[in-house]
């Protein structure tokens, strides 16, 4: 059965808005007051003093000064090979220009949103909107709708946007702010030739010159040998190819062997080069790796198996089968060796070092046994934590995967304090969770793959990242088919259908529901199997309602309700009665809607389901208004408004305020109607809705 859509707190301090405090909510949602919504500043922290790049910085500074602000934003494209320092340069430039761009700095790593080489641009725009203070509930479904929100939100703003790891100009253009006062800094490994219609400045970023590289090495490690043995220092940085990513490791390697002369250390690397025929930079990384403890070395080899680009103590512990404290020690050791980059939250392995870690893993684990076992443990841990978070966030609902046992000896359970924290964890880990679904399917862990989709359904209802959901649920369908798990085959197809129809892919959604219904015909007569069949019929009804087939939708909801009545599922009867009433209302059968919605409202109150009671009460109030029973409608709609404010749901509050305006107008009170509509517009605009393409009410 389709569960009620929940409104996540999403890590924000939503307050209970009582009468007279509406202005506080407007400020919180819109960010018009600094105390309510701070100016975004998403740049990673500075870890080491920046060195050189004077020519590149001067070119960017001139372009900023000369850019005409009556056109589009200035786009600066930093291009060069991986590890050359493009991101460091972009971040350094952005930090130096924050006074000129006081409306905030946004950062977006496109590789974090990339699947099979492709970025879902709609999700990328959504990430920017959230950074600009738009609550998830206000995000439009389509790229077109989100683009309008972005243009509206960035109008006349002085913003900096840093877009990391772009591969194509077509990934960047939809992300551009609408204001000509803004600056966009893009990093890419090659020139972006398809930046059509933009004021773009390409700044190639090459290797550091030897003198600059030596100074950077000196910033990384304060060691008198660098000055005492300049020839050896120069030879070392030349071997690192002028790559800051390699110099970081070299600096930590030099620091580790303080008693040896620099000439001796460089000679050792040269001998490694002669013996193995590898570049000096590879020898530098090998030397750094050789100095690790066994625990840190094993973690380094296994880190590329993580499906996300970031790691933390808990996921690292699950990967290597230890406790979080020991995993944290190993992560810190890797950071100290220069092999891992510390972020504000967690750690990240540079792409060049990721390649080195994979090569070391292949050398020491040629048949892949260690890596496969680590992936299996990691997937099992994520599956268990996601299921536990889902149980807190969604409560009892229809699922078919058993809760797996704790991963031994490491990967202990996370301690979720309650529903908000569980929801925040699901959102923070969504890239890893979606990645685990694909990883499990590839490794033949079919039950894990479709089981992970069950808690991701809860996350999708609150955070509709449609591309991720479609990709994961499609993998869930394939996994359920290969596992020949009949209930999962049915359920996964239903879960896939919804994001498809919400993206307007109705025929594809209908085909999956057709297959789900065919498979459901082979289910048995146990109550849970009959409940699943009824849920599948309900999904088909929802798709019909989405396409305006009110009669077909009503027939499906009626059939589903009959099954729920037979198996004694009171909530199922309530939900189908509500859907029948709403369908009658949408289809213009207002009198019939009143009867059905009154019944649903009474059932919701009797079952103490506050959210469903508010929804049914609101729809009943609307039906009563349309039948001319205004006095009966007013208290129901007023109660729905109170409920929306208690939940902190801006979208529900706007919908109810608009209905209150209709009621006031029907009573001849034009002044009250205007006040309700003005209040609804303020909240909607602050939340992120644009005037010509807002959220459906």
Helices and strands as residue ranges (DSSP letters): H 22-30, H 54-66, E 74-79, H 86-96, E 105-109, G 110-113, E 114-115, E 118-119, H 121-131, G 136-138, H 143-154, E 160-166, H 169-173, E 183-188, E 199-204, H 210-220, H 224-228, H 230-239, H 244-256, H 262-276, H 280-290, H 294-303, E 310-311, H 313-320, H 324-336, E 341-342, E 347-348, H 351-364, H 369-394, H 419-428, H 430-442, H 446-462, H 466-483, H 486-502, H 506-520, H 527-546, H 550-567, H 570-586, H 590-606, H 610-626, H 630-647, H 650-666, H 670-687
